[in-house]
Amino acid sequence: MSIPTAMPACLYIVATPIGNLSDMTPHAIDVLKQVAIIACEDTRTSGKLLSHFGIHTKDNSSEADAPKAHNKLWAYHEHNSAIQTPKIIEMIQQGHSVALISDAGTPLVSDPGYQLVQAAHAAGVRVSPVVGASAAIGALSVAGLPSDRFSFIGFLPAKTHGRQKQLTALTTRTETLIFYEAPHRILASLADMAAIFGADREVAFCRELTKTFETVHKSTLGNLIEFVKADDNQQRGEIVLVIAGDHTAQDADDISVHDALLQRLLEDLSVKKAAALAADITGVKKNALYQRLLELQAK
């Protein structure tokens, strides 16, 4: 797909692979070849990716009136964004398209860049997404947890107190939660999550997605700690945690609604069998139903 030559100058937000280079889309390659500037987090990391796809970064702009003899690859990160943002906006206003990429995945998802997009909107500059890989959405797609409602939390605070405070604020959230975590903090974060969310909270551990040593492991927080402890390899690489929301309050409401069913099942079945059958019928957790059955039996 080619970018129409008559298209006004634009800021393209371009997704790049998170591991498997085959996930680079033809659209992304085409855009990156034709823009005047590619703004990236790390010029060395992005330079290797661009070289792989034959995207030259010096003196090769295809725009007829683009500045000549310039470096096409510009560093853009949180430490220089205040300086680079107005330069990039000015470049676009002069008629030269610019692409923003991150080290891997979709820009602005736990990456710098929103200031640039914000500035582009404020300046009336067109912004267009070139969609592709995202670790967060990739992990959600394989987690086996509800995906109709979810929140992307990103990285938790590095220090224990800040991490525990944020997790405590999330304990009653009912939607699926998506976290990124650094490998050297994974065990500490999992321990805090198990203590605050509960060891039986469901979680999908997704590591090195699309890469050679990819791991997708569905478990509970308590069991996941043991899984990660037992294999040092699971403490390396890029990690995404997809954690079930809190359904305790909903379960309690559902149980009270189903009391009539539970009482009927108690007439013919043991508490254990009644709880198992009710769980199959209602979708409520068996342990919660078992406790409710004991309460009903005692009345």
C-alpha positions as CSV (number, residue, x, y, z in Angstrom):
1,M,0.0,0.0,0.0
2,S,1.5,3.3,-1.0
3,I,1.0,6.7,0.6
4,P,-0.7,9.0,-1.9
5,T,1.7,11.7,-2.9
6,A,-1.1,14.3,-2.7
7,M,-1.8,13.4,0.9
8,P,-1.1,16.3,3.3
9,A,1.9,16.0,5.7
10,C,1.0,13.8,8.6
11,L,2.2,12.3,11.9
12,Y,2.1,8.5,11.6
13,I,2.0,6.4,14.7
14,V,3.6,3.2,13.5
15,A,3.5,-0.2,15.3
16,T,6.6,-2.4,15.0
17,P,7.2,-6.1,15.9
18,I,7.5,-7.1,19.6
19,G,9.6,-10.1,18.6
20,N,8.8,-11.9,15.4
21,L,9.9,-9.6,12.6
22,S,7.3,-11.2,10.3
23,D,4.7,-9.2,12.2
24,M,5.9,-6.0,10.5
25,T,3.1,-5.0,8.2
26,P,3.7,-3.9,4.5
27,H,1.9,-0.7,5.4
28,A,4.4,0.1,8.1
29,I,7.3,-0.6,5.9
30,D,5.9,1.6,3.1
31,V,5.2,4.5,5.5
32,L,8.7,4.3,7.1
33,K,10.4,4.3,3.7
34,Q,8.5,7.4,2.5
35,V,8.4,9.7,5.6
36,A,11.0,12.4,5.9
37,I,11.7,11.7,9.6
38,I,11.4,8.7,11.9
39,A,11.2,9.6,15.5
40,C,12.2,6.7,17.8
41,E,13.2,5.9,21.4
42,D,16.6,4.5,20.7
43,T,18.3,5.1,17.4
44,R,20.5,2.0,17.7
45,T,17.6,-0.4,18.4
46,S,15.4,1.1,15.7
47,G,18.4,1.4,13.2
48,K,18.8,-2.4,13.3
49,L,15.1,-3.0,12.7
50,L,15.0,-0.5,9.8
51,S,18.1,-1.9,8.2
52,H,16.5,-5.4,8.3
53,F,13.7,-4.1,6.1
54,G,15.9,-2.1,3.8
55,I,14.7,1.3,5.2
56,H,17.6,3.7,4.8
57,T,18.0,6.4,7.4
58,K,20.3,8.8,5.7
59,D,19.9,11.0,2.6
60,N,17.1,9.0,1.1
61,S,14.0,11.0,1.6
62,S,11.5,10.4,-1.2
63,E,9.7,13.7,-0.7
64,A,10.7,16.1,-3.4
65,D,11.1,19.2,-1.2
66,A,12.4,17.4,1.9
67,P,15.6,18.7,3.4
68,K,18.6,17.1,1.8
69,A,21.7,15.5,3.5
70,H,19.9,14.9,6.8
71,N,19.7,12.0,9.2
72,K,16.2,10.5,8.9
73,L,16.3,8.9,12.3
74,W,15.6,11.2,15.2
75,A,15.8,10.3,18.9
76,Y,12.6,11.0,20.7
77,H,12.2,10.0,24.4
78,E,11.0,11.4,27.7
79,H,14.3,13.2,28.3
80,N,14.3,15.2,25.1
81,S,10.6,15.4,24.2
82,A,10.3,19.1,25.3
83,I,13.0,20.0,22.7
84,Q,12.1,17.6,19.9
85,T,8.3,18.0,20.0
86,P,8.2,21.6,18.5
87,K,10.9,20.7,16.0
88,I,8.8,17.7,14.7
89,I,5.6,19.7,14.6
90,E,7.4,22.5,12.6
91,M,8.8,19.9,10.2
92,I,5.2,18.6,9.6
93,Q,3.8,22.1,9.2
94,Q,6.5,22.6,6.5
95,G,5.0,19.7,4.6
96,H,7.2,16.8,5.6
97,S,5.5,13.6,7.1
98,V,7.0,12.1,10.3
99,A,6.6,8.6,11.7
100,L,6.8,7.9,15.5
101,I,7.9,4.4,16.5
102,S,8.9,2.8,19.8
103,D,11.5,0.1,20.5
104,A,8.9,-2.5,20.0
105,G,5.1,-2.7,19.7
106,T,2.6,0.1,19.4
107,P,3.9,3.6,20.4
108,L,2.3,5.3,23.5
109,V,1.4,2.0,25.1
110,S,3.7,2.3,28.2
111,D,6.0,4.3,25.9
112,P,6.7,8.1,25.5
113,G,5.0,10.0,22.8
114,Y,1.6,11.3,23.9
115,Q,3.1,14.8,24.2
116,L,3.9,14.7,20.5
117,V,0.4,13.5,19.6
118,Q,-1.1,16.1,21.9
119,A,0.9,18.8,20.3
120,A,0.0,17.6,16.8
121,H,-3.7,17.8,17.6
122,A,-3.2,21.3,19.1
123,A,-1.4,22.5,16.0
124,G,-4.1,21.0,13.7
125,V,-1.7,18.4,12.3
126,R,-3.2,15.2,11.0
127,V,-2.4,12.1,13.0
128,S,-2.8,8.6,11.5
129,P,-2.3,5.1,13.1
130,V,-0.4,2.4,11.3
131,V,-1.6,-0.6,13.4
132,G,0.3,-3.7,14.3
133,A,1.8,-5.6,17.3
134,S,1.0,-4.8,20.9
135,A,2.2,-7.0,23.8
136,A,-0.8,-6.0,25.9
137,I,-3.5,-6.9,23.4
138,G,-1.5,-10.0,22.4
139,A,-1.4,-11.2,26.0
140,L,-5.1,-10.5,26.5
141,S,-6.0,-12.5,23.4
142,V,-4.4,-15.7,24.8
143,A,-5.2,-15.2,28.5
144,G,-8.5,-17.0,28.6
145,L,-10.0,-14.2,30.8
146,P,-12.9,-11.9,30.1
147,S,-11.9,-9.4,27.4
148,D,-15.1,-7.4,27.1
149,R,-13.9,-5.0,29.7
150,F,-10.2,-4.5,30.7
151,S,-7.8,-1.9,32.0
152,F,-4.2,-1.5,31.0
153,I,-2.2,-0.6,34.1
154,G,1.3,-0.9,32.7
155,F,4.3,-1.0,35.0
156,L,3.7,-0.8,38.7
157,P,5.9,1.4,40.9
158,A,9.4,-0.1,41.5
159,K,9.4,0.4,45.2
160,T,7.4,-1.9,47.5
161,H,5.3,0.7,49.2
162,G,4.2,2.4,46.0
163,R,3.5,-0.9,44.4
164,Q,1.4,-2.2,47.2
165,K,-0.5,1.1,47.4
166,Q,-1.5,0.9,43.8
167,L,-2.4,-2.8,43.9
168,T,-4.6,-2.1,47.0
169,A,-6.5,0.6,45.0
170,L,-7.2,-2.0,42.3
171,T,-8.5,-4.8,44.5
172,T,-12.2,-4.3,43.9
173,R,-11.9,-3.6,40.1
174,T,-14.0,-6.1,38.3
175,E,-12.5,-5.8,34.8
176,T,-9.5,-7.8,33.6
177,L,-6.3,-6.0,34.5
178,I,-3.1,-6.0,32.3
179,F,0.3,-5.3,33.8
180,Y,3.8,-5.0,32.4
181,E,6.6,-6.1,34.7
182,A,10.4,-6.1,34.6
183,P,12.0,-9.5,35.1
184,H,14.1,-8.5,38.1
185,R,10.9,-7.5,39.9
186,I,8.6,-10.2,38.8
187,L,8.7,-12.4,42.0
188,A,8.3,-9.3,44.3
189,S,5.3,-8.1,42.3
190,L,3.7,-11.5,42.2
191,A,4.1,-11.8,46.0
192,D,2.4,-8.5,46.5
193,M,-0.4,-9.3,44.1
194,A,-1.0,-12.7,45.8
195,A,-1.1,-11.0,49.2
196,I,-3.4,-8.2,48.1
197,F,-5.6,-9.8,45.4
198,G,-5.6,-13.3,46.9
199,A,-3.5,-16.3,46.0
200,D,-6.5,-17.9,44.1
201,R,-6.9,-14.9,41.7
202,E,-6.6,-16.2,38.1
203,V,-3.7,-14.9,36.1
204,A,-2.1,-15.5,32.7
205,F,1.7,-15.2,32.6
206,C,2.8,-14.1,29.2
207,R,6.6,-13.9,28.6
208,E,8.6,-13.1,25.4
209,L,5.5,-13.1,23.2
210,T,6.1,-14.0,19.5
211,K,9.8,-14.8,20.4
212,T,11.7,-18.1,20.4
213,F,11.2,-18.8,24.1
214,E,7.6,-17.7,24.4
215,T,5.7,-18.7,27.5
216,V,1.9,-18.5,28.0
217,H,1.0,-20.0,31.4
218,K,-2.5,-19.9,32.9
219,S,-2.6,-20.3,36.7
220,T,-3.5,-18.6,40.0
221,L,-1.2,-16.0,41.6
222,G,-0.2,-18.4,44.3
223,N,0.7,-21.2,42.0
224,L,2.4,-18.8,39.5
225,I,4.9,-17.7,42.1
226,E,6.1,-21.3,42.5
227,F,6.2,-21.8,38.7
228,V,8.4,-18.7,38.3
229,K,10.6,-19.6,41.2
230,A,11.2,-23.1,39.8
231,D,12.5,-21.9,36.5
232,D,15.1,-19.0,36.3
233,N,14.2,-18.6,32.6
234,Q,10.8,-17.3,33.6
235,Q,12.5,-14.5,35.3
236,R,14.0,-13.1,32.0
237,G,12.6,-11.2,29.1
238,E,9.5,-9.1,28.5
239,I,6.6,-10.0,30.8
240,V,2.9,-9.3,30.7
241,L,0.5,-10.3,33.4
242,V,-3.2,-10.5,32.7
243,I,-5.2,-10.8,35.9
244,A,-8.8,-11.5,36.5
245,G,-11.0,-8.8,38.0
246,D,-12.5,-9.1,41.5
247,H,-15.9,-10.9,41.3
248,T,-16.4,-11.5,45.0
249,A,-19.2,-9.0,45.3
250,Q,-20.8,-10.3,42.1
251,D,-20.5,-13.9,43.3
252,A,-22.2,-13.0,46.5
253,D,-25.1,-11.3,44.6
254,D,-25.4,-14.3,42.3
255,I,-25.4,-16.8,45.2
256,S,-28.3,-15.1,46.9
257,V,-30.2,-15.1,43.6
258,H,-29.6,-18.8,43.3
259,D,-30.6,-19.8,46.9
260,A,-33.7,-21.5,45.6
261,L,-31.7,-23.7,43.3
262,L,-29.2,-24.5,46.0
263,Q,-31.9,-25.5,48.4
264,R,-33.5,-27.8,45.8
265,L,-30.2,-29.5,45.0
266,L,-29.7,-30.1,48.8
267,E,-32.8,-32.2,48.8
268,D,-31.2,-34.9,46.6
269,L,-27.4,-34.3,46.7
270,S,-24.6,-34.0,49.2
271,V,-23.2,-30.5,49.8
272,K,-20.1,-31.3,47.7
273,K,-22.1,-32.6,44.7
274,A,-24.7,-29.8,45.0
275,A,-21.9,-27.2,44.9
276,A,-20.3,-28.8,41.8
277,L,-23.5,-29.0,39.9
278,A,-24.6,-25.5,40.9
279,A,-21.2,-24.2,39.7
280,D,-21.7,-25.8,36.3
281,I,-25.2,-24.4,36.0
282,T,-24.5,-20.8,37.3
283,G,-20.9,-20.2,36.5
284,V,-20.3,-19.1,40.2
285,K,-17.2,-20.4,41.9
286,K,-17.7,-23.8,43.5
287,N,-16.0,-22.8,46.8
288,A,-18.3,-19.9,47.2
289,L,-21.4,-22.0,46.5
290,Y,-20.1,-24.7,48.9
291,Q,-19.9,-22.2,51.7
292,R,-23.4,-20.9,50.9
293,L,-24.8,-24.5,50.9
294,L,-23.3,-25.1,54.4
295,E,-25.0,-21.9,55.6
296,L,-28.4,-23.0,54.1
297,Q,-28.0,-26.5,55.5
298,A,-27.4,-25.0,59.0
299,K,-30.6,-23.0,58.9
